[in-house]
């Protein structure tokens, strides 16, 4: 057994069936399978994988348009000891800076810059400074309202963190966004620590500037290396997730890097891509089972 193919739907929209699993097994000519979670995720153990793309295409032809992700990875060392996650559009469903801009009536303008930066079309650090400059004069007090009314935690985030923490994984939220949001989100979801950028303010209003140095793609990679070194964890024992171009170095250097509903330029390069499932997929990528999840939630 050298590789594992995993097909994953989601806990909220479970659409795997015994018939589909049987069809995949027959097509792959494998008999060694394991349900990780009934109707949600299943492993297929491959003895002689010759072409990953060809195998993925074969399974996709059987799945059709069902919202199911296909992951192929080495069978060894799936469960990781260190987890790093992006915040905006990964752990939460929004880009916080865009939601702050909405308070000034300029969300579309800022969101267009955000989209270009996240797809790697423009420099992240420069784009962040440009967007923050547009927030000059905005009252700090609006942050509480934005958190309460505009920000939502993505499905599966609480579960993934609870299960990994129960199994001893150290967790860190590493965001190119802002500490005023990251602190609250990290506490709500259950991260051990968080790192983000600081929006500068005077007399209760944002100045339009962000503290240096900016936490961009190099800083995310640096946090991965720093935490692995501090915790004496091999990079092969790390897992990271994100959606934007500024996440790519972190994703590419982690033992398992997951592109989550990611920008095209990120999905093309990441080792693992989740386009359909929710954040519970983090657990199934690592081989956690329903029994593991149930035990962690007791």
Secondary structure, DSSP 8 states (H G I E B T S, - for coil): --EEEEEE--SSS----HHHHHHHHHHHT---EEEEETTTEEEEEESS---HHHHHHHHHHHHTTSS-EEEEEESSS-S-SEEEE-IIIIIBSS-HHHHHHHTTT-HHHHHHHHHHHHTTSS-HHHHHHHHHHTTTT-BTTHHHHHHHHT--B-TTHHHHHHHHHHTT-EEEEEEEEEHHHHHHHHHHHT-SEEEEE-EEEETTEEEEEE-SS---HHHHHHHHHHHHHHTT--GGGEEEEE-SGGGHHHHHHSSEEEEES--HHHHTT-SEEESSS-TTHHHHHTT--HHHHHHHT-
